[in-house]
Amino acid sequence: MAERLDVVVIGAGAAGMMCALTAARRGRSVMLLDHSGTLAEKIRISGGGRCNFTNLNAKPENYLSANPHFCRSALARYTPRNFIALLDKHGIGYHEKTLGQLFCDDGSEAIIAMLKDECDAAGVRWCAPCKVEEVSRSDAFYLATGRGKLRAESLAIATGGLSIPKIGATPFGYQIAEKFGIPIVKLKPGLVPLTFAPEDWEPYSGLSGVSLDAVVSCGRQSFRENLLVTHRGLSGPSILQISSYWQHGEALHINLLPDRDMQELLAEQRPSNKLFSNFLAQWLPKSFSEVWSAQMGEQAHIANKPLSQYSDKERKQIAARLHDWRVTPSGTLGYAKAEVTCGGVDTRALSSKTMECSTVPGLYFIGEVVDVTGQLGGYNFQWAWASGHAAGEAV
């Protein structure tokens, strides 16, 4: 005999807990299942353990989706201020870093404990670790689990994406979508370091750890933040940001000196006998300047020489390359190093108000499993809170 419930939520992470506590506050009988015995690992490790739990500037433009307007409704109805009010209620301190990013003063555990306390106070029942073996639907949803059989009027899937498999990521949510005939937008790692062919990157591989301020562009997207050179390619906030938009085979356009007019500066240095790489080292790390200048000689046949020896044409070419350094990644470091999964359950199959499937009444998808991917800086957690709340109000 299956135990009867109003709502079963699968996945006890950010979106799942928000959905469960919101539904339970409405008087619904809710059970929250998770295959792991450790609660909310992705919250735990986020922000270096400080949990970048939202962004004050969160708006639809900060999200990537095949259906870019889908996220508007949920984000408008549950804002960063709503989540901040929850922290204030529990006396949890937080601080703002750059670009509207909010971090927890006391670390990620405080956020996890707060959500668990809210779930407990609302009467949510927990079942973890618990493996879901089968899901079927007739007059309701029936779940066969390692802890027995369940019957639920509503089923919310909050199982996340494929990123960071070492903390338990699985394709379960996508498998449920496929079982019920719900389309999936192609998956790929997002917010992930980019790699280059070893032979192309060899000159830069010795600069691992070198960081610089740059504008990185791909297609219509641009981000200005730090860029980090690694053994295998590029990382740092600007690269993680652009990686979600980058498609295999595309070149990145990197402005290494966004605050300078290098053509003008070079023209002013016509009489100077200073070596170009030393001149460049005024603004870029010296080791990077030397390698970049040497590569310019190999690729553009413009030698690293005293500034006075360049022709006007060469100065123009050098300036153009510094403001538009073009490099073509060969790939990414994959889901193991990706912070999120791009793509997911096609939003055209879901209600933007409730997250319910239009073809399967009572089935909801929330959080990262959905084709809504936030930029770096707390936006993905805000989507988890907002989508979880939207579903919790409806299940």
C-alpha positions in Angstrom: 0.0 0.0 0.0 1.4 3.3 -1.0 1.7 6.2 1.5 -0.5 9.1 0.3 0.9 12.6 0.2 -0.1 15.9 -1.5 3.4 16.6 -2.7 6.6 14.8 -3.2 9.7 16.9 -4.0 12.7 15.0 -5.4 16.0 16.8 -4.7 16.8 18.5 -1.3 18.9 21.3 -2.7 18.2 25.0 -2.9 15.1 24.8 -5.2 13.8 21.6 -3.6 13.8 22.9 -0.1 12.3 26.3 -1.1 9.5 24.4 -3.0 8.9 22.0 -0.1 8.7 24.7 2.7 6.5 27.0 0.5 4.0 24.2 -0.2 4.0 23.0 3.4 3.2 26.5 4.7 0.1 26.3 2.6 -1.0 23.2 4.5 0.1 20.7 1.9 1.5 17.3 3.1 5.0 17.3 1.7 7.8 14.7 1.6 11.3 15.8 0.4 13.4 13.0 -1.0 17.1 13.0 -1.8 19.5 10.2 -2.9 22.2 11.6 -0.7 22.4 11.6 3.0 24.3 14.9 3.0 22.0 17.9 2.6 22.4 20.6 -0.1 26.0 19.9 -1.1 25.9 22.6 -3.8 25.0 25.2 -1.3 27.7 24.0 1.1 30.6 24.4 -1.4 29.4 27.6 -3.1 31.3 30.8 -2.8 34.2 29.0 -1.3 32.0 27.9 1.6 30.5 31.4 2.0 27.5 30.8 -0.3 26.9 33.6 -2.8 23.2 33.2 -2.2 21.8 35.9 -4.4 22.5 39.0 -6.4 20.9 42.3 -5.8 20.9 43.1 -9.5 19.1 39.8 -10.6 17.0 40.4 -13.7 16.0 38.3 -16.7 18.9 39.7 -18.7 21.3 37.8 -16.4 19.9 34.4 -17.5 20.6 32.2 -20.6 17.7 30.2 -22.0 16.3 29.1 -25.4 13.2 31.0 -24.2 14.7 34.1 -22.6 11.5 35.6 -21.3 10.4 32.5 -19.3 12.2 33.4 -16.1 10.6 36.8 -15.8 7.4 35.8 -13.9 9.1 33.7 -11.2 11.9 36.3 -10.7 9.4 39.1 -10.4 7.4 37.3 -7.7 10.3 36.2 -5.5 13.1 38.7 -5.5 16.4 38.9 -3.7 14.7 41.1 -1.1 12.3 38.2 -0.3 15.2 35.9 0.4 17.1 38.6 2.4 14.0 38.9 4.6 14.3 35.2 5.4 17.9 35.7 6.5 16.9 38.7 8.6 14.2 36.6 10.3 16.8 34.1 11.3 19.4 36.7 12.3 21.9 35.6 9.7 24.5 38.2 8.7 25.5 38.8 5.1 27.7 41.2 3.1 27.9 42.5 -0.4 31.0 41.9 -2.5 31.4 43.3 -6.0 28.6 43.6 -8.6 25.7 43.0 -6.2 26.9 39.6 -5.0 25.7 38.8 -1.5 27.6 36.3 0.7 26.7 34.8 4.1 28.9 36.0 7.0 28.7 32.7 8.8 29.2 30.4 5.9 27.0 28.1 3.8 26.0 26.0 6.7 23.9 28.8 8.1 21.9 29.0 4.9 21.4 25.2 4.9 20.3 25.2 8.5 17.9 28.0 7.9 16.2 26.2 5.0 16.0 23.0 7.0 14.5 24.8 10.0 11.9 26.5 7.8 11.0 23.1 6.3 10.7 21.5 9.7 8.6 24.3 11.1 6.2 24.0 8.1 5.9 20.2 8.6 8.0 18.9 5.7 8.9 15.2 6.1 12.3 14.1 5.1 13.5 10.9 3.4 17.2 10.8 2.8 19.2 9.0 1.7 16.4 7.5 -0.5 16.8 6.0 -4.0 13.8 6.5 -6.3 13.6 3.3 -8.3 10.5 4.1 -10.5 8.0 6.9 -11.2 4.7 6.2 -12.9 1.4 8.1 -13.3 -2.2 7.2 -13.5 -4.8 8.9 -11.2 -1.7 10.3 -9.3 2.0 9.9 -9.2 3.4 6.6 -7.8 6.9 6.3 -6.7 8.8 3.1 -5.8 11.6 4.0 -3.5 14.2 2.2 -1.3 12.0 3.3 1.6 8.7 2.0 0.3 5.9 3.2 -2.0 4.5 6.7 -2.2 1.5 8.2 -3.9 1.4 12.0 -4.6 -1.0 14.4 -6.2 1.9 16.6 -7.3 5.6 15.8 -8.1 8.3 18.4 -8.2 11.7 17.5 -9.7 14.6 19.6 -8.3 17.4 17.2 -9.0 19.8 19.7 -10.5 22.1 19.3 -13.5 25.2 17.3 -14.4 27.8 19.7 -12.9 30.2 18.6 -10.2 29.4 14.9 -10.3 31.7 14.3 -7.3 29.0 15.8 -5.0 26.3 13.6 -6.4 25.0 15.1 -9.7 23.0 12.7 -11.8 20.9 12.8 -15.0 17.8 11.7 -13.0 15.7 14.9 -13.7 16.3 14.7 -17.4 15.4 11.0 -17.4 12.1 11.8 -15.7 11.4 14.4 -18.4 12.2 12.0 -21.2 9.9 9.3 -19.6 7.0 11.7 -19.7 7.8 13.0 -23.2 9.0 16.4 -22.2 11.8 17.8 -24.5 15.3 18.6 -23.3 17.3 21.6 -24.7 20.8 20.3 -25.5 23.0 20.1 -22.3 26.6 21.5 -21.9 28.8 22.6 -19.1 28.4 26.3 -18.1 30.5 28.6 -15.9 33.5 26.5 -16.7 37.2 27.0 -17.5 38.1 26.8 -21.2 41.0 24.7 -22.6 43.2 25.0 -25.7 45.1 22.6 -27.9 48.4 21.8 -26.1 50.5 22.9 -29.0 48.6 26.2 -29.3 48.8 26.9 -25.6 52.4 25.8 -24.9 53.8 29.3 -24.8 51.3 30.4 -22.2 51.2 27.3 -20.1 54.1 28.4 -18.0 52.2 31.5 -16.9 49.7 29.6 -14.8 48.3 31.8 -12.1 48.8 35.1 -13.9 45.7 37.3 -13.7 44.7 40.4 -15.5 41.7 42.7 -16.0 40.1 42.2 -19.4 36.9 42.4 -21.5 36.1 39.0 -22.9 33.5 38.8 -25.8 31.8 36.1 -27.8 29.0 36.9 -30.1 26.9 39.7 -28.6 28.0 38.9 -25.0 30.9 40.7 -23.2 32.1 40.5 -19.6 34.7 42.6 -17.9 36.3 40.9 -14.9 39.5 39.2 -14.1 41.0 36.6 -16.5 43.2 33.9 -15.2 45.9 31.9 -17.2 46.0 28.2 -16.4 48.2 25.3 -17.5 45.6 24.2 -20.0 43.8 27.5 -21.0 41.9 30.3 -19.4 39.7 30.7 -16.3 38.7 33.5 -13.9 35.4 35.2 -13.7 35.3 36.8 -17.2 36.0 33.4 -18.8 33.6 31.5 -16.6 30.9 34.0 -17.6 31.6 33.8 -21.4 31.9 30.0 -21.3 28.1 29.6 -21.0 27.6 31.5 -24.2 30.6 30.1 -26.1 30.0 27.4 -28.8 32.7 25.0 -30.0 34.7 26.4 -32.8 34.0 30.1 -31.9 36.9 32.5 -31.2 37.0 34.7 -28.1 37.7 38.4 -28.5 39.8 39.7 -25.6 40.5 43.3 -25.0 43.6 43.2 -22.9 43.7 47.0 -22.3 40.1 48.2 -22.0 41.0 51.5 -20.4 43.7 52.5 -22.8 44.0 53.6 -26.4 47.1 51.7 -27.4 47.4 53.2 -30.8 47.6 56.7 -29.3 50.0 55.6 -26.6 52.3 53.9 -29.2 52.2 57.1 -31.3 53.4 59.1 -28.3 56.3 56.8 -27.9 57.8 57.2 -31.4 61.2 58.5 -30.1 61.5 55.9 -27.3 64.1 53.2 -27.3 62.2 51.2 -24.7 61.5 47.6 -25.7 57.9 47.0 -26.6 57.4 44.2 -24.0 58.8 46.4 -21.3 56.5 49.2 -22.3 53.5 46.8 -22.3 54.5 45.6 -18.8 53.3 49.0 -17.4 49.7 47.7 -17.7 50.0 43.9 -18.0 52.0 41.4 -15.9 55.6 41.4 -17.1 55.7 37.6 -17.8 52.5 37.8 -19.8 53.8 40.8 -21.7 57.0 39.0 -22.7 55.1 35.9 -23.9 52.4 37.8 -25.7 55.0 40.0 -27.5 57.0 36.9 -28.6 53.8 35.3 -29.9 53.0 38.5 -31.8 56.3 38.1 -33.6 55.5 34.5 -34.5 51.9 35.1 -35.6 51.9 38.6 -37.0 55.6 38.8 -37.9 56.0 42.0 -35.8 59.1 41.6 -33.7 59.4 42.7 -30.1 61.8 45.6 -30.6 62.4 49.2 -29.4 59.3 51.4 -29.9 61.1 53.8 -32.1 61.6 51.1 -34.7 57.9 50.4 -35.4 56.2 51.8 -38.5 52.8 53.5 -38.2 51.3 50.4 -39.8 52.9 48.1 -37.2 51.7 50.4 -34.4 48.2 50.2 -35.7 48.4 46.3 -36.0 49.8 46.0 -32.5 47.1 48.2 -31.0 44.4 46.2 -32.9 45.7 42.9 -31.5 45.9 44.2 -27.9 42.3 45.4 -28.0 41.1 42.3 -29.9 43.3 39.3 -28.9 41.6 36.4 -30.7 42.0 32.9 -29.3 39.9 29.8 -30.1 39.4 27.3 -27.3 39.4 23.6 -28.1 37.0 22.8 -25.3 36.2 23.1 -21.6 37.1 21.3 -18.4 33.7 19.6 -18.5 31.1 19.0 -15.9 33.7 18.1 -13.3 34.7 21.7 -13.1 31.5 23.4 -14.3 29.5 25.4 -11.8 26.2 24.8 -13.7 24.6 22.9 -16.6 23.4 24.9 -19.5 20.3 23.6 -21.3 17.8 21.3 -19.6 14.0 20.8 -19.5 12.5 22.9 -22.3 10.7 25.8 -20.8 8.2 25.8 -23.7 6.7 22.7 -22.0 6.3 24.5 -18.6 4.1 27.2 -17.2 6.2 30.3 -16.4 3.9 31.0 -13.5 3.9 27.6 -11.8 6.7 25.5 -13.4 4.0 22.8 -14.1 4.2 20.7 -17.3 1.5 21.6 -19.7 1.2 18.0 -21.0 1.5 16.3 -17.6 -0.6 17.9 -14.9 0.9 17.8 -11.5 4.5 17.4 -12.7 6.8 20.3 -11.9 10.5 21.1 -12.8 12.5 23.7 -10.9 16.0 24.9 -10.4 19.0 23.9 -12.5 17.3 21.0 -14.2 15.3 23.6 -16.2 16.8 25.4 -19.3 17.4 28.6 -17.3 21.1 29.3 -16.5 22.2 32.2 -14.5 25.5 34.2 -14.9 28.2 34.0 -12.3 27.5 35.9 -9.1 24.5 34.5 -7.1 22.1 34.4 -10.0 21.6 30.6 -10.1 20.6 30.5 -6.5 18.1 33.3 -7.1 16.6 31.2 -9.9 16.5 28.2 -7.5 14.6 30.3 -4.8 12.3 31.9 -7.4 11.4 28.8 -9.3 11.1 26.7 -6.1 8.8 29.3 -4.6 6.6 29.5 -7.8 6.1 25.8 -7.8 5.6 25.7 -4.0 2.7 28.1 -4.4 1.0 25.9 -7.0 1.7 22.2 -6.1 
